[in-house]
Amino acid sequence: MKRRWLEACKSLMILLLVLCVIALAVMANYSQQTFRTTELSRFLTPVVSLLGLETAEAPIPPAAESSIADSTKPTLISVYTPAGRCSFYFDVAALDSVYESLGSLFGQALDTASAPETVSQTQWLQALSQESVLFSYDGSIPSGLLAAWLDAACAYDLCANQYVLSLEGDTVYLLASGETFQRFTTQLSSQALIGALESYLPDGTAFAFEVEDEKARRLDPMTLWGSGIPTVYEAVSSNPTDAKQMERLATLLGFNPYDGSSYTDSQGSIVYNETSSTLQIDPNGYLVLTNGSQTNPRFLPADSSLQASVDLVKTMLDTICEDFLGDSRLYFSQYTQEGDTVEIAFDFFLSGIPVVFPSDHAATAILENGVLTELRVHLRTYTLTQTPCQLLPQTQAAAIARPGSLLRVRYADLSGDTLSAGWVAQN
């Protein structure tokens, strides 16, 4: 009997020692990586409660610098030389390559730009008809953000969706097209621009204002026109979330899916709660994160700048979507501010073509007084197929478009399994 009692005491002591080791591990790592490991989290949650420990708020790990620099990229790059025009679009590999070659010149131009002057649309189009390179984005992008992502700086704030480096005499000008047309004088070497562009050979593309076709002339002059429009392919769309992925997302975003506070609502959405924040993911893969804390480090940008706010949102989206994107990319596409409220939007792009949702962007973040208070994300995985989209010939699309429209190709996500592209006429 006495021996059994001794053995029982030994077993109890061993158990206590094991619990002490676990407690030390929890206290050392709980605020860092413990609850980013799903299985370990499931095991340690009751131990943490038993030991009377509290959850610490840990910031989401920062994204890699290369990811932040890729927050947005041009969806069209068009080079004009004395030999003619050459354009890159609907091909992310080609766009990446050209942007890598010419982006440094763009950065230098932003870095050395003088005070801007307002010019006319005629002067803008004339600049495109001289030796030049156009960087066109799908959305109005602040010059300061572009400069930062190109390791440069810009002393002047403006938002534009198209930027041009244009050579006139020995001067390289930077022009921007947004609500108005702006022109900057730069210190960029004319020979540097000429040397960088001379290897690009004409490919038959032109802008509507450069051709004699009446159908083209009735469109917005910046509509890209060409007989060799690249083939656009259909894509398969899927909702990547299941129970395991939802738990993973909750964990990555700093929520504890195993503390008993999560539940499924009447609409089938999974809801994870904290004291001041909530994460909800519906059966269609629509994620909504709301935050009421003014001090939680997960929702605070590094500083009060727009770049820090965009970087915070990009980091969170990388955390959420990095395993889901498939063949798509997620690019910054819009920034608006009203008083102390900032709205930042990102969109999916397939082969450089935007994916459009019926009523909102792929991801929208709202920051109030410098704190992220809401994040909405469509969780999607897109996989390109080998089936070409049945696009109308551009001439037919132009014939039925409203006069003055900007004719572009867009994918439409209507919550189906297949994604197809078509022409969209934008005013």
C-alpha positions in Angstrom: 0.0 0.0 0.0 2.8 2.3 1.0 4.6 1.5 -2.2 1.6 2.3 -4.3 1.3 5.6 -2.5 4.9 6.5 -3.3 4.4 5.6 -6.9 1.3 7.8 -7.1 3.3 10.7 -5.5 6.1 10.2 -8.1 3.5 10.3 -10.9 2.0 13.5 -9.5 5.4 15.2 -9.2 6.2 14.2 -12.8 2.9 15.7 -13.9 3.5 18.9 -12.0 7.0 19.2 -13.5 5.5 18.8 -17.0 2.9 21.5 -16.2 5.7 23.8 -15.0 7.6 23.2 -18.3 4.5 24.0 -20.3 3.8 27.1 -18.2 7.4 28.4 -18.8 6.9 27.7 -22.6 3.6 29.5 -22.6 4.9 32.5 -20.7 7.9 32.8 -23.0 6.0 32.4 -26.3 2.4 33.1 -25.7 2.5 36.6 -27.0 4.5 35.7 -30.0 4.0 32.5 -31.9 2.0 30.1 -29.7 -1.4 30.9 -31.0 -0.2 31.1 -34.6 0.2 27.3 -34.4 -3.2 25.8 -34.6 -2.6 22.4 -33.0 -0.5 23.9 -30.2 -3.1 26.5 -29.6 -5.9 23.9 -29.2 -3.8 22.1 -26.6 -2.5 25.1 -24.6 -5.7 27.1 -24.3 -7.1 25.1 -21.3 -3.6 25.1 -19.8 -3.4 28.8 -20.1 -6.8 29.2 -18.4 -5.9 26.8 -15.7 -2.7 28.7 -15.0 -4.5 32.0 -14.9 -2.6 33.6 -17.8 -4.0 36.2 -20.1 -3.7 36.6 -23.8 -1.2 39.3 -24.9 -1.9 41.3 -28.1 0.7 40.6 -30.7 1.1 42.6 -33.8 0.7 40.8 -37.1 4.2 40.0 -38.5 5.3 42.7 -41.0 5.2 41.8 -44.7 8.4 41.4 -46.7 9.7 44.6 -48.2 9.4 43.1 -51.7 5.7 42.5 -51.0 5.1 46.1 -49.9 7.0 47.4 -53.0 4.6 45.3 -55.1 1.5 46.8 -53.6 0.6 48.0 -57.0 2.0 47.8 -60.5 1.1 49.2 -63.9 -1.5 47.2 -65.9 -0.3 48.9 -69.1 3.1 50.1 -70.1 3.4 51.8 -73.6 6.6 52.9 -75.1 6.8 55.3 -78.1 10.0 55.8 -80.1 10.7 57.3 -83.6 10.1 53.8 -84.9 6.6 53.5 -83.4 4.6 52.3 -80.4 5.1 49.2 -78.4 2.6 48.2 -75.6 2.6 45.6 -72.8 -0.7 44.5 -71.2 -2.6 41.3 -70.3 0.7 39.6 -69.6 2.1 40.0 -66.0 5.4 38.4 -66.8 6.0 40.9 -69.6 4.8 43.8 -67.5 7.0 42.8 -64.6 10.0 42.6 -66.9 9.5 46.0 -68.5 8.6 47.7 -65.2 11.9 46.3 -63.7 13.8 47.8 -66.6 12.0 51.2 -66.7 10.7 51.7 -63.2 14.0 53.1 -62.0 13.7 55.9 -64.5 10.2 56.6 -63.2 11.6 56.7 -59.7 14.3 59.1 -60.6 11.8 61.4 -62.4 9.6 61.5 -59.3 12.7 62.1 -57.1 13.8 65.1 -59.1 10.4 66.6 -60.2 10.1 70.4 -60.0 6.9 72.2 -59.1 4.1 71.1 -61.4 2.2 73.2 -63.9 -1.3 72.5 -65.2 -1.4 71.6 -68.9 -4.2 70.8 -71.4 -5.3 67.4 -72.7 -3.8 68.4 -76.1 -0.4 68.9 -74.4 -0.8 65.6 -72.7 -1.5 63.8 -75.9 1.4 65.6 -77.6 3.7 64.3 -74.9 2.6 60.7 -75.7 3.4 61.3 -79.4 7.0 62.2 -78.6 9.7 59.8 -77.4 8.0 58.6 -74.2 6.9 55.8 -71.9 3.5 55.6 -70.2 2.8 53.8 -66.9 -0.9 53.3 -66.6 -2.6 52.0 -63.3 -6.1 50.8 -62.7 -7.0 53.4 -60.1 -5.8 56.8 -58.9 -2.4 56.3 -57.2 -0.8 59.0 -55.0 2.6 60.0 -56.3 4.1 59.8 -52.9 3.2 56.1 -52.6 4.6 55.3 -56.0 7.8 57.1 -55.2 8.2 55.3 -51.9 7.6 51.9 -53.6 10.3 52.9 -56.2 12.8 53.8 -53.4 12.4 57.5 -54.3 10.6 60.5 -52.9 8.2 63.1 -54.4 7.9 66.6 -53.0 4.5 67.2 -54.5 1.3 65.3 -53.7 -1.1 64.4 -56.5 -3.2 61.4 -57.4 -3.2 60.1 -61.0 -3.9 56.9 -62.8 -1.4 57.5 -65.7 2.1 58.9 -65.6 4.3 59.6 -68.7 8.0 60.3 -69.1 8.3 62.4 -72.3 11.3 63.8 -74.0 11.1 67.3 -75.5 14.5 68.6 -76.7 17.0 67.7 -74.0 14.4 67.8 -71.2 12.6 64.9 -69.8 9.2 65.8 -68.5 7.0 63.9 -66.1 3.3 64.2 -66.8 0.4 63.0 -64.7 -3.2 62.4 -65.7 -5.8 62.6 -62.9 -8.6 65.1 -62.3 -6.3 67.5 -64.2 -3.2 67.1 -66.4 0.1 68.1 -64.6 3.6 68.5 -66.0 6.9 68.4 -64.0 10.4 69.2 -65.2 12.8 66.5 -64.1 16.6 66.1 -63.9 16.5 62.8 -65.6 19.1 62.5 -68.4 17.6 62.6 -71.9 20.3 60.1 -73.0 19.3 57.7 -70.2 15.6 57.8 -71.4 16.6 57.4 -75.1 18.9 54.5 -74.3 16.3 52.7 -72.2 13.6 52.9 -74.9 15.6 52.3 -78.1 15.3 48.5 -77.8 11.5 48.4 -77.9 10.2 47.7 -81.4 6.7 48.6 -82.8 4.0 46.0 -82.3 1.0 47.6 -84.1 -0.7 49.1 -81.0 -1.8 52.7 -80.8 -4.1 54.9 -78.8 -7.4 56.0 -80.2 -6.2 59.5 -80.9 -3.3 58.1 -83.1 -5.4 56.2 -85.6 -7.7 57.2 -88.4 -10.4 54.6 -87.8 -13.7 56.4 -87.1 -14.8 53.8 -84.5 -11.6 54.5 -82.6 -11.9 58.3 -82.9 -15.3 58.2 -81.2 -13.8 56.7 -78.0 -11.8 58.3 -75.2 -8.4 59.1 -76.8 -6.6 57.0 -74.3 -8.3 53.8 -75.4 -5.6 51.4 -76.5 -6.3 50.3 -80.1 -4.7 47.4 -82.0 -5.4 44.5 -84.2 -3.4 42.1 -82.1 -5.3 42.1 -78.8 -3.8 39.3 -76.7 -5.9 36.3 -76.0 -7.7 36.5 -72.6 -8.6 33.2 -70.9 -11.4 32.1 -68.6 -10.7 31.4 -65.0 -12.2 29.1 -62.4 -13.3 30.8 -59.2 -13.6 29.0 -55.9 -14.2 29.8 -52.2 -11.0 28.6 -50.4 -12.5 28.7 -46.9 -13.4 25.6 -44.9 -13.6 25.0 -41.2 -9.9 24.4 -40.9 -9.0 27.5 -43.0 -11.3 29.6 -41.0 -9.6 28.6 -37.8 -6.3 29.3 -39.4 -7.4 32.8 -40.5 -8.7 33.6 -37.1 -5.4 32.5 -35.5 -3.3 34.5 -38.0 -5.4 37.6 -37.3 -4.8 37.3 -33.6 -8.1 35.7 -32.6 -8.3 32.5 -30.5 -10.7 30.1 -32.1 -10.5 27.7 -29.2 -11.5 29.9 -26.2 -15.2 29.2 -26.5 -16.2 32.6 -27.7 -16.8 31.7 -31.4 -20.1 30.7 -32.7 -22.1 30.2 -36.0 -24.9 32.7 -36.6 -28.3 32.1 -38.2 -26.9 32.9 -41.7 -24.1 30.2 -41.3 -21.3 32.8 -40.7 -18.6 31.9 -38.3 -18.0 34.6 -35.7 -14.9 35.0 -33.5 -15.1 37.5 -30.7 -12.6 39.4 -28.6 -13.2 42.2 -26.1 -13.1 44.9 -28.7 -12.9 43.2 -32.1 -14.9 40.7 -34.1 -14.1 38.5 -37.1 -16.9 37.2 -39.2 -16.6 34.9 -42.3 -19.7 33.9 -44.1 -20.3 30.7 -46.1 -19.5 32.5 -49.4 -16.0 33.5 -48.2 -16.8 37.1 -47.3 -14.6 38.2 -44.4 -15.5 41.2 -42.2 -13.2 42.3 -39.4 -14.3 45.1 -37.1 -12.2 46.7 -34.4 -13.2 49.1 -31.6 -9.8 49.3 -29.8 -7.7 52.5 -30.2 -4.6 50.8 -28.8 -4.4 47.3 -30.2 -1.1 47.1 -32.0 -2.5 44.8 -34.7 -4.6 47.7 -36.0 -2.2 50.6 -35.7 0.0 51.8 -38.6 3.7 52.5 -37.9 3.0 56.2 -38.2 0.4 58.7 -39.4 1.5 58.7 -43.0 -0.7 57.3 -45.9 2.1 54.9 -46.8 2.1 53.4 -43.3 -1.7 52.9 -43.5 -1.5 51.3 -46.9 1.4 49.1 -45.7 -0.6 48.0 -42.7 -3.5 47.0 -44.9 -1.2 45.2 -47.4 0.4 43.3 -44.6 -2.9 42.1 -43.3 -4.1 41.1 -46.8 -0.9 39.2 -47.3 -1.5 37.4 -44.1 -5.1 36.6 -45.1 -4.7 35.8 -48.8 -1.2 34.6 -49.4 -2.3 30.9 -49.7 -5.5 31.7 -51.6 -4.6 34.0 -54.6 -3.9 31.2 -57.1 -3.2 32.9 -60.5 -4.3 36.4 -59.3 -2.6 39.3 -57.7 -3.9 41.8 -55.2 -3.1 45.5 -56.1 -3.8 48.7 -54.3 -6.4 50.5 -56.4 -8.0 53.4 -54.5 -7.6 55.8 -51.7 -10.2 58.3 -50.4 -10.3 60.5 -47.4 -13.1 62.5 -45.7 -12.1 64.3 -42.6 -10.4 61.7 -40.3 -11.7 58.7 -42.2 -9.5 57.0 -44.8 -10.7 54.3 -47.1 -8.1 52.1 -48.8 -9.1 49.5 -51.5 -7.3 46.6 -53.2 -8.5 44.6 -56.2 -7.7 41.2 -57.7 -6.0 41.2 -61.1 -5.7 38.2 -63.5 -3.1 38.6 -66.3 -3.1 42.3 -65.4 -6.9 42.6 -65.9 -9.0 43.8 -62.9 -11.6 41.5 -61.4 -14.8 43.5 -60.8 -17.3 42.7 -58.1 -20.9 44.0 -58.4 -20.8 46.5 -55.6 -17.4 46.8 -54.0 -13.7 46.1 -54.2 -12.0 42.8 -53.5 -10.8 44.3 -50.2 -11.7 47.5 -48.4 -10.1 48.9 -45.2 -11.4 51.8 -43.2 -9.2 53.8 -40.8 -10.6 56.3 -38.4 -8.3 58.7 -36.6 -5.3 56.6 -37.7 -6.7 53.3 -36.4 -8.0 50.4 -38.6 -11.6 49.9 -37.6 -12.9 47.7 -40.4 -11.6 45.3 -43.1 -13.8 43.6 -45.7 -12.3 40.9 -48.0 -13.7 38.7 -50.6 -11.8 35.4 -50.2 -11.3 33.9 -53.6 -9.0 31.6 -55.5 -8.7 32.1 -59.2 -7.2 29.6 -61.6 -6.7 30.4 -65.2 -7.8 27.9 -67.8 -6.9 27.3 -71.4 -10.3 28.3 -72.6 -10.3 31.6 -74.4 -12.9 34.2 -73.5 -15.3 35.0 -76.3 -14.4 38.7 -76.5 -16.2 40.8 -79.1 -13.8 42.2 -81.8 -12.7 45.6 -80.6 -14.2 47.3 -83.6 -17.7 45.9 -82.7 -17.3 46.8 -79.0 -16.3 50.3 -80.1 -19.3 50.6 -82.4 -21.8 50.1 -79.6 -19.9 52.0 -76.8 -21.1 55.4 -75.8 -19.1 58.2 -77.5 -16.1 59.3 -75.4 -16.0 56.0 -73.5 -12.8 54.5 -72.4 -12.9 50.9 -73.7 -11.3 48.3 -71.4 -11.3 44.6 -70.7 -12.6 43.4 -67.2 -13.3 40.1 -65.5 -16.6 40.1 -63.6 -17.0 38.0 -60.4 -20.7 37.3 -60.1 -20.2 34.5 -57.4 -20.2 31.8 -60.1 -17.7 29.0 -60.6 -16.4 30.5 -63.9 -14.9 33.9 -64.5 -15.1 35.4 -68.0 -13.9 38.7 -69.4 -15.6 41.3 -71.6 -15.3 44.8 -72.8 -16.4 47.6 -70.5 -17.1 51.2 -71.6 -16.2 53.6 -68.9 -17.1 57.3 -68.9 
